[in-house]
Amino acid sequence: MNAVRSSDGTTIAYDKVGDGPALILIDGALCHREFGPAGALAELLAPHFTVYTYDRRGRGQSGDTEPYSVDREIEDIAALVEEAGGSAFAYGISSGAALALDAAARTPGIQKVATYEPPFVVDPDANTIPHDFIPRLREHLDAGAPAKAVEQFMGQVGAPKIMVKAMRLMPAWKKLKAAASTLPYDFTILGETGSGRALPRERWAGVTVPVLAMAGGKSPEYMRQSSEQLAEILADARYRTLDGQTHMLKAKAVAPVLVEFFGTKTTAGAAPAGNAVAA
């Protein structure tokens, strides 16, 4: 296991494959190196980049230090950028996409960012996140009931109850429960962006590097709306729909898009380009 030590002393486990400019993959909720889409995607990207997959704090083999703060997760990414030689690209999916943007706003050395469907809700008629969502998650976790926390999360993202019941019988359920303690982290990262309001331009004012905001052609409309709005409010961004894709994005569908985006103009070996200094 490779590991870096974040600013607060937390150990962050990572794997590295491939050769070329550094590219950090940032997972969404419940995923880590041994569970989720990053591994398959890293294999496809390895001929073009040195790909870093890592366990976000509290997951897999990474440590966790209380109290949680989004700032600490940004520092984890900064430690990986430093480990990569001081410059890297970043790709984030779901809540990891929001984290990637927050990191780019404050981390010198992040050269370009690609995002896929950060679950922001800009449509007031969409399925907004209840104000008591995080407190209820914490109640389940404090009571030693991670399965209930996972069920609450699955219900919020629209998974049918019969599907959730079936998942409880699958081997993956154990891995979902193991990462359940980090679910409040993901929703803390999203903040007020689940409330059916326009995205706050000022939150990412420090993101001046190129950004590719993506969404799936078969994903819910609110996913596309939020990614389209991101492309509108960021300083240097464009939107792209991946035809036929859902939130369960296939590695083969996104890998060539990432190669095209990260492989043009700016290279990760160049000097940092216009990022805000980390606080």
Residue pairs with C-beta under 8 A, 6 or more apart in sequence:
1 13
1 61
2 13
2 14
2 15
2 16
3 11
3 12
3 13
3 14
3 61
4 11
4 12
4 14
4 79
4 80
4 82
4 83
5 11
5 12
5 79
6 12
6 57
6 72
6 75
6 76
6 79
7 72
7 75
7 78
7 79
8 65
8 72
8 75
9 65
10 57
10 62
10 63
10 64
10 65
10 72
10 76
11 62
11 63
12 54
12 55
12 57
12 62
12 63
12 76
12 79
12 80
13 33
13 54
13 55
13 60
13 61
13 62
14 33
14 52
14 53
14 54
14 55
14 80
14 83
15 33
15 42
15 52
15 53
15 54
16 50
16 51
16 52
17 42
17 43
17 46
17 50
17 51
17 53
18 42
18 45
18 46
18 47
18 48
18 49
18 50
18 51
19 46
19 47
19 49
19 50
20 47
20 48
20 49
20 50
21 49
21 50
21 87
21 88
21 89
21 262
21 267
21 268
21 269
22 49
22 50
22 52
22 81
22 84
22 85
22 87
22 88
22 89
22 268
23 45
23 49
23 50
23 51
23 52
23 88
23 89
23 90
23 91
23 258
23 262
23 268
24 52
24 54
24 77
24 80
24 81
24 84
24 88
24 89
24 90
24 91
25 38
25 41
25 42
25 51
25 52
25 53
25 54
25 91
25 92
26 56
26 77
26 90
26 91
26 92
26 93
26 96
26 97
26 99
26 100
26 103
27 36
27 37
27 38
27 56
27 59
27 92
27 93
27 94
27 96
28 36
28 92
28 93
28 94
28 95
28 96
28 97
28 186
29 94
29 95
29 153
29 182
29 183
29 186
30 36
30 59
30 150
30 153
30 175
30 176
30 179
30 180
30 182
30 183
31 37
31 38
31 59
31 96
31 179
32 55
32 56
32 59
32 60
32 62
32 179
33 39
33 53
33 54
33 55
33 60
33 61
34 60
34 175
35 60
35 172
35 175
35 179
37 93
37 249
37 251
38 53
39 53
40 251
41 51
41 251
41 254
41 255
42 51
42 53
43 251
44 251
44 252
44 255
45 51
45 255
45 258
45 259
48 259
48 262
48 263
49 89
49 262
49 268
50 84
52 80
52 83
52 84
52 88
54 62
54 76
54 80
55 61
55 62
56 62
56 73
56 76
56 96
56 182
56 185
57 63
57 64
57 65
57 72
57 73
57 76
57 182
57 185
58 64
58 68
58 179
58 181
58 182
58 185
59 179
59 182
60 179
62 76
64 181
64 182
65 72
68 184
68 185
68 188
70 99
70 102
70 185
70 188
70 189
71 279
73 99
73 103
73 185
73 189
74 99
74 102
74 103
74 106
74 107
74 278
75 278
77 90
77 99
77 100
77 103
77 107
77 110
78 103
78 106
78 107
78 109
78 278
80 88
81 87
81 88
81 107
81 109
81 110
82 109
84 268
86 109
86 272
87 109
87 110
87 111
87 268
87 269
87 270
87 271
87 272
88 109
88 110
88 111
88 268
89 110
89 111
89 112
89 113
89 114
89 262
89 268
90 100
90 103
90 104
90 110
90 112
90 113
90 114
91 100
91 113
91 114
91 115
91 116
91 258
92 98
92 99
92 100
92 101
92 113
92 114
92 115
92 116
92 118
93 115
93 116
93 117
93 249
94 116
94 117
94 118
94 119
94 186
94 247
95 118
95 119
95 186
95 187
95 189
95 190
97 115
97 116
97 117
97 118
98 115
98 118
98 120
98 189
98 190
98 193
99 189
100 113
100 114
100 115
101 113
101 115
101 118
101 204
101 207
101 211
101 230
101 234
102 189
102 203
102 204
103 110
104 110
104 113
104 204
104 206
104 207
104 209
104 211
104 275
105 203
105 204
105 205
105 206
105 207
105 275
105 276
106 206
106 275
106 276
106 277
106 278
106 279
107 275
107 278
108 272
108 275
108 277
108 278
109 272
109 275
110 209
110 272
110 275
111 209
111 266
111 267
111 268
111 270
111 272
111 273
112 209
112 210
112 211
112 212
112 261
112 262
112 266
112 268
113 207
113 209
113 210
113 211
113 212
114 211
114 212
114 214
114 257
114 258
114 261
114 262
115 211
115 212
115 213
115 214
115 227
115 230
116 214
116 215
116 216
116 227
116 242
116 249
116 254
117 214
117 215
117 216
117 219
117 223
117 226
117 227
117 247
117 249
118 190
118 193
118 226
118 227
118 230
119 157
119 190
119 194
119 223
119 226
120 190
120 193
120 194
120 199
120 226
120 229
120 230
121 127
121 128
121 129
121 193
121 194
121 195
121 196
121 222
121 226
122 193
122 196
122 197
122 198
122 199
122 222
122 225
122 226
122 229
123 196
123 221
123 222
123 225
124 196
124 197
125 196
126 196
126 220
126 221
126 222
127 156
127 158
127 222
128 194
128 195
128 196
129 156
129 187
129 190
129 194
129 195
130 136
133 152
133 156
133 187
133 194
134 184
134 187
134 188
136 152
137 149
137 152
137 153
137 183
137 184
137 187
138 184
140 146
140 148
140 149
140 152
140 180
141 149
141 180
141 181
141 183
141 184
146 177
146 178
146 180
146 181
147 168
147 173
147 177
147 180
149 180
149 181
149 183
150 173
150 176
150 177
150 180
150 183
151 164
153 180
153 183
154 163
154 164
154 167
155 161
155 164
157 247
158 220
167 173
167 176
187 194
192 200
193 199
193 200
193 226
198 229
199 226
199 229
199 230
199 233
201 233
204 233
204 234
205 235
206 275
206 276
207 234
207 235
207 275
208 235
208 236
208 273
208 274
208 275
208 276
209 236
209 266
209 273
209 274
209 275
210 236
210 237
210 261
210 265
210 266
211 230
211 231
211 234
211 236
211 237
211 238
212 237
212 238
212 240
212 257
212 261
213 227
213 228
213 230
213 231
213 234
213 237
213 238
213 239
213 240
214 227
214 239
214 240
214 241
214 242
214 254
214 257
215 223
215 224
215 226
215 227
215 228
215 239
215 241
215 242
216 223
216 224
216 241
216 242
216 244
216 245
216 246
216 247
216 249
217 241
217 242
217 243
217 244
217 245
218 244
218 245
218 246
219 245
219 246
219 247
220 247
223 247
224 241
227 239
228 239
230 237
230 239
231 237
231 238
231 239
240 257
242 249
242 253
242 254
242 257
244 253
245 253
245 254
262 268
266 273
